Each structure stands twice: as structure tokens, then as C-alpha cells.
Amino acid sequence: MGGFQSPDTESQPDGSPVKVEYEAQCVESEVDQSTKLKRGLPARAVTMIALGGAIGTGLIIGTGAALARAGPGSVFISYSVVGFLVYLVMSALGEMAAWLPLASGFTGYATRFCDPALGFALGYTYYFKYIIVTPNQLTAAALVLQYWVPREQINPGVFITVFLVAIVLCNAFGIKWFGEVEFVLSSLKVLVIVALIFLCFILALGGGPDGDRKGFRYWRDPGAFAPYIQEGPTGRFLAFWSTMVTAVFAYLGTELIGVTVGEAQNPRKTIPRAIRLTFYRIIFFYVLSVLLLGMLVPYDSEELIFATKATTSSSASPFVVAIKLSGIKKLAGILNGAILVFVLSASNSDLYIATRTIYGLAVEGKAPRILARTTKGGVPIYALGLSSLFALLAYMNVSDDSKIVFGYFVNLVTIFGLLTWISLLISHIYFRRARIAQGVTDAEMPYVAPLGSAGSWGALAFCVLLAITKNFSVFVPMPAYGSFDYKNFVTGYLGIPLYLIMIFGYKFWTKQPGVTPQNADIFGGKQAIDDEEAEFLAQKAQRSAAQNRRGRFYRNFVGWLF
């Protein structure tokens, strides 16, 4: 694996001076000390960040709206299907990231293996997503605190300021500090969701104060599938399809590991391990949790309907509804504190992703070069400063009137997330073609996607279908907006024309050709990464055998979860 050398791009038969110039620039950027990231993320931090990025308010809160709208059967099926889709996306990303862990993240894969225009569009759509999500998470944290401190006593802007300063400092102190903080926060998130799953399991078996063994009673009455928009089989199918979008939103963020590869220690081992365990985590944290919720809460419950109209506090969580229906009354405050941890962890990692994404674009020359400059500690400080400025949008949400406007911003997140998955899958398909054309076999790969190109093609088709149909309800007449909900239509689909404009606009402006399989740069910068890996493994070999024995129990029995 470490024996390959970067081919001489000047002798490639593509005849494109622009391509040669780009590849030289890209390789140079990877080793430029003034723009170099530090590999300070240990394996435990990488795997925990990957897991923590997938557990957020979309699961612990958003699931309630899907359950009330479509019923437990629809939610269980949709979360299972989208979970498998996410696994295919992560496997595709893992194959590329394990072979060539670029500091520029997965935008670099789109640029190198497919087309620089795709890398440009992918980078900016991903950046748009996270400069929208970060301030929204800060606002959510301020709303959660209203459970204890009403907005009439302390303006939410005070809490937004405190949280914003905290996450900026956490990101500014360096990747090691960020990794430790995020490891702790993500660990707390995992412990909370594990505790909730076991609690729900006990309550479903009649272990609660009410002593009621519910089982699958609510799957029979009121039923497993609820109608949506219209009655009958068509209504039940529309309800099911609407939960697919909810599931996508809940799973967004799992691709975070693709951003950490440039700062991960021994990425050729840590990345494949994190990807392989994604499948089991999806089953445990998502599929099992929604199954248990469907056993404890009927979709027509008045408490659930009230929760779906609540804010981001604990009263909005279907887990709280399940606990209340089982007779436990004094757990809402504790869960509210847990949700605060969820939101703060999400805002911290969201700012990190936004910073590294615009940094990656700057490394490739697709953003101002100054944004690629790093401190001695490897922090892209100017990229962090720019991304922090967008976080100030959180102050828009201090007044009640602007919450509606910001709600439309959030509607953009799902389409940006789907476009990111689509771009990753396209990049993987082209990467497979390139490595086959250049003679790199599966045996030489640190990790290979289990279903190969076929899995990526299937996932790509499904992502495109979801992107086109995600806001189908805007075409259904409703009293609230009349015959056509043009506001949600615009915010729900704006990302698609923006994405296409960036691709074709970049092609028109730069005149750069696409990348052919024979000339794709799958080796540039790889030797430096091989050398780093060899040095890391040599240092690891010097550690005591006792330490390895102590870690064996964690790896074999606990590591799959954390």
C-alpha cells in the first residue's frame, strides 16, 4: 500500500495544461506548512465524533412529528431504509478516505476523481448547509434554557453570546482540544440515548409505574400506518413517504467523518473501522429507538400532538411523551439538560465542519487563499473567523417574528444534505473507475465498499428521487396557504438550481475539462500520507504490551458502540 509513487502528471497523455497545473497545485497544497492541518485526532475521537455527529435533535425530537403524521410502521420502515442508504454513502466515502485522506475533505475527492466543477459545487453547498445549521443550533440551545429561565427574565441573546464564544474558543485552541471536548460531549450523547433506549425497552415490557405491558398494542389500535393528506392506501403511502424526509434530516451529519480525515491519526485504520461500525450503530441508535417509541406512544396521542407543536425544549421530545404516558413524571428536567448537551455538541461540530469545508475550498484555489492559512497549531484561523461571522445569524431568532424566516432557512438544510450525498456517491463511482483503469486492485485498498459501484448507483438513484419529491406536500391545497405553498417550495428546492448553477457556471468560467479515469490523480500526496502512517505505526509499536491488553476489552466489547 505504501509502495505506490505519484505518477508524473506532466507526462500524462491528456494534453490539458490546466489539469496539470491543478494537480501540481493540489499536491503542493497538501504539504505546504503554512496551510497544513495537524493530525491530532486520536482514533477514539474520530469514531466518537462520527457517532456523535449522527445523534442530534433530529432523532430525539424530530421523530415525534413523523410518528404523529405517519404512524409507527411507516417510521420504522423509513428509518430502516434511509439507514441502509446512509451506510452505502458512508461506505463509498470510506473507500476514498482510507485510500487518500485529504485535508481538503471530500470536496477534494470530487475534484480529483470526477470534475473540479463538482468539487466546487459540493464544497459550497456543504458550506451553505453548515453556516445555516450552526446559528440554528445556537438558537435551539437558547430555547432549551427557557425551560428554566423564561425569556422575560433574560434575553435569549445573552445565552447565544455565551455559547458562541465557547464554541469559537473550542475550535480556536486546536484540533486536540476540539477532539477532547467533542469526545466528552459525544460520549454524554451516547450515554443518554442508550439510557433512553433501555428505559423505553423496560417500559414496553411493563416495568414502569403503571405496570402496563404495552408490547405492540398500538400497532393494532390505532394502527401501524396513519393516513396523510387523504384517506385510504394512497394516504398511508403519502404518510410513509413524508417520513423519509424526516429520516434523512435525522441522519444528516453522519458524513462528518469525511471532514476529519485530514486531522485523524492513522486514518487508514481508524476510518475503515468507523465506517464498518456505522451499520451496527444505525440499527441500535435509530432503528431500535423508533421501534420502541412506536410501542410506547400511539400516533393519535394528544400528548404527542402537543409535543409536535412545542419548541426545542424537552416538551417537544417523543421520548418525554413515552415516559409521561408510562407514569414517570419527574424526568423532563433531566432530559432537557441532556438535549442542551445534544445541541451544544452539534453547534460545536457544525462550526468545525464549516471551517474545514471553506478551508478545503481555499486549499484547492476555489476560495480566497487567505482562508487556507493555519496557525502553528494547525487551526485555519481565518476560515474559522469567517464561519463564526455567519453564526451571528442566530441573533435573528431572538424575536418571535423572525423564527418563521429562520424556519425556511432550516428547510434548505435537507436539500443541501441530499446534494452532498449525491456528490459523494458520484465521486465514488468515478473513483472506482479511475482505480480500476490505473490498476489498483481491491487487495491493495485499505477498505472497499461492500456493494461496490452497484451500491453507489442504487443509493444515487434513491437520493435523486428523495431530492425531487421531498416537498411534495407543497402542491396539496391547505387552508394555511391556499392551493400552493410557494414559500416552502422555494426554500425546499432552492438548493437544486443553486447546485446546478455552480457546476455549469464553474465549467463556463474556468473551461476546465472533466477528469478521465486514466488521468484521475489518485496518487498525488499519497506518499506523504504513507510516510506519516509508517511513523505513527512505529511509535505505536513502542508502547507497552500492558496498555494493549488493557485496551483489548474496550475494543472487543465496548468499542463497537463508542
URSUL-V131400 format. One line per field, one symbol per residue. burial: 1 if it has 9 or more other C-alpha atoms within 8 Angstrom, else 0. Layout:
BEGIN
burial=???
END
This chain:
BEGIN
burial=0000010000000000001100111110111000111101111011111111111111111111111111111111011101111111111111111111111111111111111111111111111111111111111111111110010000111011001100110111111011111110111111011101100111111111000111100110011111110010011111111111111111110111111111111111111101101110111111111111111111101001111101011111111111111111001100110111111111111111111111111111001010111110111111110111011001111100011001011111111111111111111111111111100100001111100110111011001101100110010110000001100110111111001101110110000000111011011111101111100110000000000100001110010101
END
